[in-house]
Amino acid sequence: MSVTAIIPDEVLNFINGDFQVSDSGKLDVVSPLDGQVISTVPLSAYNELDAAVQAARKAWKAWSALTLKERVQYIFRYRNLLIRDRESLAELVHLENGKTVDEARAEVDKSIELCEFACSMPQIVASEVQEVSKGVECRIERKPLGVVASIAPFNFPNMVPNWTIPNALVLGNCLILKPSEIVPLSALRIAELLKEAGIPDGVFSVVNGGREIVEGICDHPDIQAVSFVGSTKVAKIVYRRATSNLKRCVALGGAKNHLIVMPDANLEMTASNVVASMSGCAGQRCMAAAVMIGVDRVQHIVDRMCDEARKLKPGENLGAVISAESRARITAFIDEAEQAGAKVLVDGRNTVVPNKEGGFYVGPTIVDYVTADMRIAHEEVFGPVIAIIRAKNLDEAIDIENASPYGNAASIFTENGGFAKEVMDRASAGMIGVNIGVPVPREPFPFGGWNDSKFGVCDITGKSSIEFWTQNKKTSVKWNPEARTNWMS
Ligand code: NAD
């Protein structure tokens, strides 16, 4: 069945196991591929969020009383359904987000991997117990928090919700998802698949909307923890508001990732990896290469990067950006840099894809001789654009990376272990790559940046997220009163 056949005229909320029409105001959902309206999404009201929270509270008692292994069975079935529907889920992501079908497939594959990690939770979170004095034992168990919420951005409509859903649910929480209102269709499919997997009513809900629902989540007295993924501007708002209401919060923000290229770097691998990093998902990845710092003599690598970039064809192997506003913002960054003296080596401005004239495309763009004062050097562009800054040596390159307020990812391309170790030690970022353009840690390693790319203590996936979604219960038991061990008893 074609994916367009399953797109509803109106996206529904999923509350207490029911797919519900909202009578709140609606926004159009527009496909970036051709600019056509494909559905509408409700801007739900606080009472709809509250209904989801009350359903979650009710469901939590029974859900949290299941064993970890029992809860895993639901996510195991959900994982199998993601595999079954891989193609149509990928097509849906392609349609609502504009990335290529291959990129969308990779996103669904990552969701499957995230479920597999959650299914391994019983192997990871066995309780600790020790006889601390004769006949007296202490144990630590991980207990769920209760009702928790997850707020998602537009750039990974399937994967980012699955950063949080499998782990939070398996660990015994009930979760409310607030998808991006720009790409709400994948979240509806996620709800359908979780329902098919038998998830009990209220354990998982989707409440669509924008700012009002996000603020409601931060303020709701019965929500214990909030995870957020999006821009730094909103991450700060959410982190401040949720924590001021005494909630646990992890808020992932924007990025400006630096790739340091040394003259000894492998030519082909470096050129293709840097270009893939800046252009994958049309540059709309928080792990995308935004700045390449070319150290000393790297002209041969820059030339090869230009050849690689020219192989990218918008509408074929390069997807669309999310909106006309995005395209205009990206173009303005390039215009400004050029006016300030930068050199546009490959120019993706004014890209039009035949038969998709209404789509939002920007071609691959390489801007050389960028200087630190240019906006393109330090603000997030979020498009298939890389700014090249030239540096004399590695020290200078690391200083440039360290000066960025963000800190999601940083990479070095080199054949020299000493150079690589310098960057591993001194880059101010949460995720480091050596000869890797998109250094996303795979499960069980956690995902999360530093500085303005993440607020809060834990990372959002992997082992670190276990800490976020649970609290420790410490129990001391005296099994043997006859032992007369009164110390600390
Ligand atoms: P965004 O911040 O505009 O939106 C994210 C969420 O916040 C959405 O659900 C939206 O409805 C809500 N929101 C928007 N404005 C709000 C406001 N004023 N008050 C309360 N809620 C609000 O982000 P986006 O444009 O959807 O996504 C792109 C951004 O996300 C980029 O900056 C990208 O780097 C970042 N991102 C970061 C990571 C990461 O892991 N660090 C991952 C993916 C995306």
Residues whose N, C-alpha, C, O or C-beta is under 5 A from the ligand:
A	BS01	NAD	I151 A152 P153 F154 N155 K178 P179 S180 E181 G209 G210 R211 V214 V229 G230 S231 T232 V234 L252 G253 G254 A255 C286 S453
